[in-house]
Amino acid sequence: MFLLALLVAAMVSGATASVVGFGIGSLLTPLLASRYGTDVAVAAVTVPHALATALRCWRLRASIDRTVLVRFGLVSAAGALAGALLYTRLGPTALTGILGGLLLLTSAAQLTGWARRWQPHGPLVTLFGLTSGFFGGVAGNQGGLRAAALITFQLSPAAFVATAAATGLMVDAARTPVYLWSSGAQLVPLAMPIAMASAGVLIGTLVGERALLGLSRRRFGEIVGVAIGLLGVWLIRVAMSTGA
């Protein structure tokens, strides 16, 4: 039953990521953590996350905004490497709660229209990239914050998801070797759950693309705002339950 639930959750997360640019780590990490522990779950999710991100990036490669990718993606990868090096030493509870609060504020800014009237420049782009990458390395949840930053660049839905996928792939490349080095032995017994999750996210990625292509920019922005807010509430609840 757990493997079936994992497969369904993986398909939903893959489809969600295809539409809003994040969701795989945010949905699968808590599910795996409930059985195997947070540290192992964070490392295990990087495998299906990397596979689905690579597929999404390849299929949408023509829509990648390379200017945004260079300005934002490279620093995100650097932040992810720093976060991954610290993730075994820092408790993720406080960081998860802080991230949830940030996402709630970002959701409010997006849904009220403030985010559409503001675009980061100069050092703020670097700060956004480093912060999203760092949280991704520490707690495995960087997609919502990355989406919150990328939405301010006023990209089309396809360019948004494609650029988010390319950035996510760079983050995975930076953090995955650290996870495998620190938790590789613990992942071997999880070969079947990881395989099920990988299959699910790949199927979900292909299904979600159909919904992405039919969205207007306004509707897409509203969906992203709601998704970021829901993720923020979820992360705060996880942090409170973990700290209790």
LUMFI-887158 format. One line per 5 residues: number of its first residue (from 1); their letters; for each residue x negated, y negated, z of N, C-alpha, C. Coordinates in pm, whole numbers, plus 32768, in hexadecimal, padded with zeros to 4 digits. Each point is the difference from the previous one (the first is absolute). Layout:
N
NUM = A = X:Y:Z:X:Y:Z:X:Y:Z | ...
This chain:
244
1 = MFLLA = 7FAE:8079:8000:8052:7F87:8000:7FAA:7F82:8000 | 7F90:8005:804A:7FA8:7F8A:8002:7FC6:7FE6:7F77 | 7FD7:8069:7FB9:7FC7:7FEE:7F7B:8069:7FC9:7F9F | 807C:802E:800D:806B:7FCD:7FAA:801A:7F6D:801D | 8004:7FDC:8081:8012:7F74:8025:7F8D:7FAB:7FCE
6 = LLVAA = 7F87:8037:8005:7F8A:7FB9:7FD0:8008:7FEA:7F69 | 802E:8065:7FB7:800D:7FF3:7F6F:8065:7F93:7FDB | 8074:8001:8044:8067:7F9B:7FE4:7FCD:7F74:8023 | 7FBF:7FF3:8074:7FCB:7F7E:8029:7F96:7FD0:7F9F | 7FAF:805D:7FCE:7F98:7FDC:7FA0:803C:7FCE:7F7D
11 = MVSGA = 806B:8041:7FD2:8041:7FD5:7F86:803C:7F74:8011 | 8040:7FE9:8072:8039:7F7C:801C:7F93:7F97:8007 | 7F92:8020:8044:7F93:7F9F:800E:7FBF:7FE1:7F7B | 7FF0:8066:7FAA:7FC6:7FE9:7F7D:8057:7FA7:7FAA | 8084:8018:8004:805D:7FAC:7FB5:8002:7F72:8036
16 = TASVV = 7FFD:7FF3:8084:7FFE:7F7B:803E:7F84:7FB3:7FD6 | 7F8D:8042:8002:7F83:7FBE:7FDA:8002:7FD3:7F6F | 8045:804B:7FAA:8008:7FD9:7F74:8051:7F81:7FED | 805E:7FE5:805C:8058:7F8C:7FF3:7FC7:7F86:8049 | 7FD1:8013:807C:7FD5:7F8E:8052:7F6A:7FFA:8016
21 = GFGIG = 7FB5:8064:7FCF:7F6F:7FFA:8009:7FC4:8039:807E | 8051:8034:805B:7FCC:8040:8078:806A:805D:8038 | 7FDA:8053:8063:8062:8057:8040:7FCE:808B:801F | 7F99:802F:7FB9:7FD2:8089:8013:7FC4:8012:808B | 7F9B:7FB1:8020:7FC4:800C:8085:8061:7FDB:806E
26 = SLLTP = 8055:7F9D:7FE7:805C:7FD0:8066:8069:8068:8024 | 802B:8052:7FA0:8065:8065:801A:7FC5:8086:802A | 7F93:8028:7FC0:7FC9:8084:801B:7FAB:8006:807E | 7FBA:7F93:8020:7FA7:8004:8075:804D:801D:8081 | 806F:7FB9:801E:8049:8021:807C:8034:808F:8001
31 = LLASR = 802C:8032:7F8C:8035:8089:7FFB:7F93:8065:801F | 7F8D:7FF4:7FC2:7F92:805C:801C:7FC9:7FED:808D | 7FFF:7F83:802F:7FCD:7FE6:8087:8056:8042:806A | 8081:8010:7FE6:8058:803F:8062:7FDB:8090:801B | 7FB9:803F:7FA4:7FD8:808C:8011:7F6B:8012:8014
36 = YGTDV = 7FAF:7FAE:7FBC:7F70:8019:8001:7FAE:7F95:8046 | 8040:7F93:802B:7FB6:7F94:8040:7FDF:7F91:7F9E | 7FF3:7F87:8034:7FEF:7F8C:7FAA:7F7D:8003:7FB2 | 7F91:8020:8043:7F7E:7FFC:7FBD:7FFD:805F:7F88 | 8032:807A:8014:8001:8062:7F93:8062:7FD4:7F94
41 = AVAAV = 8072:7FCA:8028:8065:7FD5:7F9E:7FCB:7F92:7FA7 | 7FBB:7F9E:803A:7FC9:7F92:7FB1:7FA1:8035:7F96 | 7FAB:805F:8026:7FA1:8039:7FA0:8047:8056:7F98 | 8062:8050:802D:8044:805C:7FA4:804E:7FB6:7F94 | 803F:7F91:8024:8055:7FB8:7FA1:7FAE:7FC0:7F90
46 = TVPHA = 7F7E:7FEB:8015:7FB0:7FC2:7F97:7FFB:8055:7F82 | 800E:8084:800D:7FF9:8056:7F89:8079:7FEA:7FA5 | 807D:8015:8030:8073:7FE2:7FA8:8007:7F6D:7FDA | 7FD7:7FA8:8059:8002:7F71:7FE1:7FA5:7FE2:7F8A | 7F87:8036:8002:7FA2:7FE7:7F93:8032:803A:7F7C
51 = LATAL = 803A:8078:8005:8032:803E:7F85:8073:7FB0:7FC2 | 8062:7FD9:8053:8071:7FB4:7FCC:7FD5:7F75:7FD1 | 7FA4:7FC3:8049:7FD1:7F7B:7FD8:7FB5:8007:7F7C | 7FAF:8067:7FEF:7FB6:8011:7F83:8060:8014:7F8B | 8069:8050:8014:8063:8017:7F96:8048:7F7E:7FDE
56 = RCWRL = 802C:7FB7:8065:8046:7F82:7FEA:7FA6:7F9A:7FBC | 7F84:7FFC:802A:7FA0:7FA2:7FC5:7FE7:8021:7F6E | 7FF3:8080:7FDF:7FE4:8027:7F77:8077:7FE1:7FA5 | 8078:8020:802D:8076:7FEE:7FAB:8023:7F6C:7FEE | 7FD9:7FAC:805F:801D:7F71:7FF7:7F83:7FAE:7FE6
61 = RASID = 7F96:803F:7FCF:7F7D:7FBE:7FF3:8006:7F84:7FA7 | 8057:7FFF:7F9C:8009:7F8C:7FA7:8039:7F85:8046 | 8044:8014:8071:8041:7F91:8046:7FAB:7FC9:8072 | 7F8B:8039:801A:7FAC:7FD2:806F:7FD0:7F72:7FE6 | 8010:7FA9:8062:7FCB:7F78:7FF8:7F70:8006:8033
66 = RTVLV = 7FA2:7FFF:7FA5:7F74:8016:8025:7FC5:7F8B:804E | 8033:7F88:7FE8:7FCF:7F8D:804D:8025:800F:8093 | 807C:8025:801C:802B:8016:8089:7FB7:8077:803C | 7FEC:8068:7FB1:7FBD:8078:8031:7F72:7FE2:802E | 7FB8:7FB1:7FB2:7F76:7FDE:8026:7FFF:7FAA:807E
71 = RFGLV = 8059:7F9C:8006:8002:7FA6:8072:8031:8043:807F | 8060:805C:7FF0:8043:803A:8073:7FD4:808F:801D | 7FEF:8050:7F97:7FE5:808E:8012:7F78:801E:803B | 7F99:7FBA:7FD4:7F79:801D:8030:7FF2:7FE5:8096 | 8038:7F91:802E:7FF7:7FE2:808F:8058:805F:8051
76 = SAAGA = 806E:8030:7FC4:8054:8063:8044:7FB3:8080:8017 | 7FB4:802A:7F9B:7FAF:8079:800E:7F96:7FEF:806C | 7FC5:7F89:8007:7F9C:7FE4:8069:8041:8006:808A | 8076:7FC6:800D:8048:8005:807F:8026:808E:8026 | 8027:8051:7F9D:8025:808B:801A:7F89:8050:8033
81 = LAGAL = 7F8C:7FE8:7FC8:7F88:8047:802E:7FE2:7FDD:8091 | 800A:7F7F:8021:7FE7:7FD7:808B:8068:803D:805E | 807E:8000:7FD6:8069:803A:8053:7FF0:8095:8012 | 7FD9:8046:7F96:7FEE:8091:8008:7F8F:8024:8060 | 7F97:7FB0:8002:7F91:801A:805B:802A:7FEE:8092
86 = LYTRL = 8069:7FAF:8017:802D:7FE6:8088:8078:8056:802A | 8040:8044:7F9F:8081:803D:801F:7FF8:8070:8068 | 7F8C:8043:800A:7FF3:8069:8064:7FE2:7FC8:808A | 7FDE:7F80:8009:7FDC:7FC4:8081:806E:7FA8:803A | 8051:7FC7:7FA9:8068:7FA4:802F:8087:8047:8004
91 = GPTAL = 804D:7FE9:8069:8086:8037:8007:805A:7FB9:7F9C | 804B:804B:7FB0:8052:7FC0:7F98:8080:7FC0:8033 | 8024:8017:807E:8081:7FD1:8032:800C:7F68:7FF9 | 7F9E:7FBA:8039:8005:7F6E:8001:7FFA:7FC8:7F73 | 7FAB:8038:7FAB:7FF3:7FD0:7F77:8082:8016:7FB3
96 = TGILG = 8041:8071:8018:807E:801C:7FBC:806C:7F9C:8028 | 8006:7FDF:8081:8061:7F9E:802E:7FE7:7F76:7FC5 | 7F81:7FD8:7FFC:7FDE:7F7E:7FC5:8025:7FFC:7F6D | 7FE0:806B:7FB9:8021:8007:7F72:8097:7FF8:7FEB | 804C:8045:8055:8091:7FFA:7FF5:8034:7F73:8010
101 = GLLLL = 7FCA:7FB5:8061:8028:7F76:8013:7FDF:7FA9:7F89 | 7F8A:8013:7FC7:7FD8:7FB4:7F8A:805D:801B:7F8A | 8028:807D:7FF1:8058:8024:7F91:808B:7FC4:8012 | 8030:7FF9:807A:8081:7FC1:8018:7FFC:7F6C:7FDB | 7F96:7FBB:8024:7FF1:7F73:7FDB:7FF8:7FF0:7F69
106 = TSAAQ = 7FB7:805A:7FBF:7FF3:7FFA:7F70:8085:801A:7FBB | 804C:8060:8035:8083:801E:7FC7:805B:7F86:8008 | 7FFE:7FBC:8072:8053:7F88:8010:7FD7:7F95:7F9C | 7F7D:7FF1:7FEA:7FD0:7F9C:7FA1:802B:8022:7F72 | 7FFF:8081:7FDF:8026:802A:7F79:8096:7FF0:7FE9
111 = LTGWA = 8050:802A:8060:8091:7FFD:7FEE:8039:7F72:8005 | 7FBC:7FA5:8044:802E:7F75:8004:7FCD:7FAE:7F8A | 7FA9:803C:7FAE:7FCD:7FBA:7F8B:7F7E:7FB6:8016 | 7FD1:7FFB:807D:7F85:7FB6:801B:7F89:803E:7FB8 | 7FFA:8085:7FFA:7F8E:8043:7FC2:7FF7:7FE0:7F6B
116 = RRWQP = 8073:7FE8:7FBF:7FFE:7FE3:7F71:7FCC:7F74:7FE3 | 8000:7FA9:8066:7FD2:7F77:7FED:7F70:7FEB:802C | 7FBF:806A:802B:7F78:7FF3:8035:7FA6:806A:7FC0 | 7F88:7FDA:7FDB:7FA0:805C:7FC4:7F78:7FEB:8041 | 7FC1:806B:8030:7F7F:7FF1:8044:7F92:7FD5:7FA0
121 = HGPLV = 7FA2:7FB7:8035:7F8F:7FD1:7FB1:7F7F:8011:8052 | 7F92:800C:7FB9:7F7D:7FFF:803F:7FF0:8065:806F | 7FD6:7FD3:8078:7FE4:805C:806F:8079:8052:802D | 807A:7FCB:7FEC:8076:804A:802B:8010:8083:7FB3 | 7FDA:8002:7F81:8007:807C:7FB2:7FA2:8067:803C
126 = TLFGL = 7F87:7FD5:8023:7FA0:805B:803E:8033:8033:8086 | 803B:7FA7:8050:8034:8027:8083:8071:8065:7FF1 | 805C:7FE9:7FA2:806E:805D:7FEA:7FCA:8089:7FD7 | 7F9F:8001:7FA6:7FC9:807F:7FD2:7FB8:804B:806E | 7FAD:7FBB:804D:7FB8:8040:806E:8060:8036:8069
131 = TSGFF = 8067:7FB3:8021:805C:802A:8069:8050:807B:7FD7 | 8036:7FFF:7F88:804E:8073:7FD2:7FA8:807C:7FF7 | 7F87:7FF1:7FCC:7FA5:8071:7FF7:7FD8:8034:8088 | 7FE7:7FA4:805E:7FD6:8029:8086:806C:8052:8044 | 807D:7FD1:7FFD:806B:804C:803E:8013:8087:7FBB
136 = GGVAG = 7FEA:8004:7F7D:8009:807F:7FB9:7F96:8061:802E | 7F87:7FCE:801A:7F95:8056:802F:8013:8030:808E | 8036:7FA9:8055:800F:8022:808E:8078:805C:8017 | 8073:7FDB:7FCC:807B:8047:8021:8044:8041:7F88 | 7FC6:7FF4:7F89:803B:8040:7F8B:8079:7FB9:7FC9
141 = NQGGL = 8022:7F8B:8032:8076:7FB4:7FD2:7FD4:7F77:7FD0 | 7FE0:7FF7:7F82:7FD8:7F7F:7FC9:805E:7FD1:7F91 | 8054:805A:7FCF:8050:7FE0:7F8B:805F:7F8C:8013 | 8043:7FF9:8074:805E:7F93:8017:7FBD:7F79:8004 | 7F8F:7FF7:8046:7FB8:7F82:8006:7FC6:7FDB:7F79
146 = RAAAL = 7FD0:8065:7FB6:7FCE:7FE6:7F79:8070:7FCB:7FA6 | 8076:803E:800B:8072:7FD1:7FB0:8027:7F73:8029 | 7FF9:7FE4:8082:8022:7F7B:802F:7FA2:7F98:7FC5 | 7F81:8022:7FF1:7FA0:7FA3:7FC5:8013:7FF5:7F6A | 8011:8071:7FBC:8009:7FFE:7F6F:8080:7FBD:7FCE
151 = ITFQL = 806B:8004:804F:807D:7FC4:7FD2:7FF1:7F6A:7FEC | 7FA1:7FC1:8047:7FED:7F70:7FF3:7FBC:7FD9:7F7E | 7FCA:8061:7FB6:7FBF:7FE1:7F81:8065:7FF6:7F8D | 8081:8015:801F:8069:7FEF:7F9C:7FEC:805B:7F86 | 7FDB:807B:8018:7FED:8060:7F93:8087:803A:7FD7
156 = SPAAF = 8007:8031:7F86:8078:8049:7FD4:8006:8083:804E | 8076:8041:8007:8009:807F:8049:7F99:8067:7FD4 | 7FEF:8013:7F7B:7F9F:8062:7FD0:7F71:7FD9:8024 | 7FDE:7F7F:7FF2:7F7A:7FD2:8022:7FE7:800A:8096 | 8068:7FE4:804E:7FF4:800A:8091:7FDE:808E:802A
161 = VATAA = 804F:8061:7FD3:7FEA:808B:8027:7F7D:8034:7FC8 | 7FDF:7FDB:7F83:7F85:802E:7FC3:7F85:7FCA:804A | 8003:7F7F:8021:7F8F:7FC4:8047:7FF6:8034:808E | 8073:8017:8040:8000:803C:8085:7FC6:808C:7FFC | 8022:804C:7F97:7FCB:8087:7FF2:7F6A:7FFF:7FEB
166 = ATGLM = 7FD0:7FA6:7FAC:7F70:7FF7:7FE7:7FB5:7FD8:807F | 803A:7FA2:804D:7FC4:7FD9:807F:8001:8075:8061 | 8071:8048:8006:8009:8074:8058:7F9B:806C:7FDD | 7FE6:8010:7F7F:7F9E:8063:7FD6:7F74:7FDA:802F | 7FE0:7F80:7FFC:7F80:7FD1:8031:7FF5:8013:8098
171 = VDAAR = 806E:7FE8:8046:8003:8016:8091:7FEA:8094:801F | 8044:8058:7FB6:7FF0:8090:8015:7F70:802C:7FE7 | 7FC4:7FCA:7F98:7F76:8025:7FE1:7FA0:7FD7:8070 | 8020:7F92:8045:7FA9:7FD0:806B:8014:804E:8082 | 807E:8023:8020:801A:803A:8084:8000:8098:8002
176 = TPVYL = 8024:8041:7F91:800E:8091:8000:7F80:804A:8026 | 7F89:7FDB:7FCC:7F86:8047:802A:7FE8:7FFA:8097 | 8023:7F8F:803F:7FEE:7FF4:8091:8060:805E:8048 | 807D:8005:7FD3:8061:805A:803D:7FD5:8092:7FF3 | 7FD3:8026:7F89:7FD7:808B:7FEA:7F86:8023:8053
181 = WSSGA = 7FA7:7FA2:8011:7F88:8018:8051:8025:8013:8093 | 8060:7FB3:8032:8021:8005:808E:8069:8069:8022 | 805B:801D:7FA2:8070:805A:801E:800D:8072:7F9C | 7F9D:8014:7FAA:800B:8065:7F97:801F:808B:8033 | 7FBF:8029:806C:8015:8087:8035:808F:8013:8031
186 = QLVPL = 803E:7F97:8033:8089:8009:8032:8066:8003:7F90 | 7FD8:7FD9:7F87:805E:7FFD:7F90:800C:8087:7FB9 | 7F9E:8058:8011:8003:8082:7FBB:807D:804F:8022 | 8029:800B:8081:807A:804C:801E:807F:7FBD:7FCB | 7FF6:7F84:7FD6:8074:7FB6:7FCE:800A:8004:7F68
191 = AMPIA = 7FBE:8061:7FC2:7FFE:8007:7F6E:808D:8006:7FC5 | 8058:8051:803B:8087:800C:7FCB:8053:7F81:8011 | 8004:7FC3:8078:8049:7F81:800D:7FCA:7F94:7FA3 | 7F7D:7FF8:7FF1:7FC6:7F9B:7FA7:8029:801B:7F70 | 8001:8080:7FD8:8029:8023:7F78:8093:7FDE:7FE8
196 = MASAG = 8056:801C:8062:808E:7FE0:7FF2:8014:7F69:7FF6 | 7FBA:7FB7:8055:800C:7F6E:7FFC:7FCE:7FC9:7F7B | 7F94:8039:7FCC:7FC8:7FD3:7F81:8062:8017:7F8E | 803C:8078:7FFD:8062:801D:7F97:8077:7FA2:8009 | 802F:7FE7:807A:8074:7FA9:8012:7FE7:7F72:7FD3
201 = VLIGT = 7F8D:7FC7:8024:7FE8:7F74:7FDA:7FEC:7FF1:7F6A | 7FC9:8066:7FC0:7FEF:7FF9:7F6E:8087:8003:7FBA | 8059:8057:802F:8087:8005:7FC7:8049:7F7C:8019 | 7FF7:7FCF:807A:8043:7F83:8023:7FCB:7F89:7FB0 | 7F7F:8001:7FE5:7FC3:7F93:7FB2:803D:7FF9:7F75
206 = LVGER = 800F:8072:7FC0:8038:8003:7F79:8093:7FD7:7FFF | 804B:802A:8066:808D:7FDD:8008:8012:7F6A:801B | 7FAC:7FC9:8058:800D:7F75:8025:7FE4:7F9E:7F90 | 7FAF:8029:7F9F:7FDF:7FA7:7F91:807C:7FD3:7FB3 | 8062:8056:7FF5:8079:7FDE:7FB5:804B:7F8D:8043
211 = ALLGL = 8002:8001:8085:8042:7F93:8047:7FB1:7F7F:7FF2 | 7F7B:800A:8001:7FAB:7F89:7FF6:8017:7FB4:7F7F | 800A:8047:7F91:8008:7FBF:7F7E:8083:7FB4:7FEC | 8067:801C:8050:8080:7FBD:7FEE:8018:7F8D:805F | 7F9D:7FD6:804E:8015:7F98:8064:7FDA:7F76:7FCD
216 = SRRRF = 8050:7F9A:8024:7FD9:7F76:7FE6:7F9C:7FD3:806A | 7FB8:7F91:7FE6:7F9D:7FD1:8060:8043:7FD6:8083 | 8074:7FBF:7FF9:8045:7FD5:8079:802E:8077:8053 | 8041:8060:7FBF:802E:8076:8047:7F8B:804D:803A | 7F94:8007:7FB4:7F89:8046:802F:7FC9:7FBD:807F
221 = GEIVG = 7FFA:7F7A:7FFF:7FCE:7FB9:8076:8057:8019:807A | 8084:8007:7FED:8059:8019:8070:7FEA:808C:8037 | 7FED:8062:7FA8:7FE8:808A:802D:7F7E:8008:804D | 7F98:7FBD:7FCE:7F80:8001:8045:800E:7FC2:808B | 8048:7F8F:8009:8013:7FBF:8081:8047:8059:8065
226 = VAIGL = 806B:8040:7FD5:8049:805B:8058:7FA9:8076:8029 | 7FB7:8039:7F9E:7FAB:8073:801E:7F93:7FDD:8064 | 7FC3:7F8B:7FF1:7F99:7FD5:805E:803A:7FEE:808C | 8078:7FC6:8009:8040:7FEF:8081:8020:8084:8043 | 8037:805E:7FB5:801F:8084:8037:7F82:8046:8030
231 = LGVWL = 7F96:7FF3:7FB2:7F82:803D:8029:7FCC:7FC0:8080 | 800E:7F7C:800C:7FD5:7FBC:8079:804B:8033:807B | 8085:800D:7FF6:804F:8033:806F:7FD5:808D:8023 | 7FEA:8051:7F9A:7FD8:808C:8016:7F79:8007:8049 | 7F9F:7FB0:7FD5:7F7D:8005:803E:8003:7FD0:808F
236 = IRVAM = 8052:7F9A:801E:800C:7FD2:808A:803D:806D:8058 | 8063:8046:7FCC:803E:806E:804D:7F9B:806F:8018 | 7FB0:8020:7F9B:7F98:8066:8010:7F9D:7FD8:806B | 7FD4:7F7F:7FFB:7F9F:7FD0:8061:803B:8004:808E | 807F:7FD9:800F:803E:8000:8085:8010:808D:8036
241 = STGA = 8028:805D:7FAA:8012:808B:802E:7F7C:8042:8021 | 7F98:7FDB:7FB4:7F7C:803A:8019:7FC5:7FCA:8081 | 8018:7F7E:801A:7FC7:7FC3:8077:804E:801D:807F | 807A:8036:7FEF:8053:8019:8076:7FCA:8074:8053
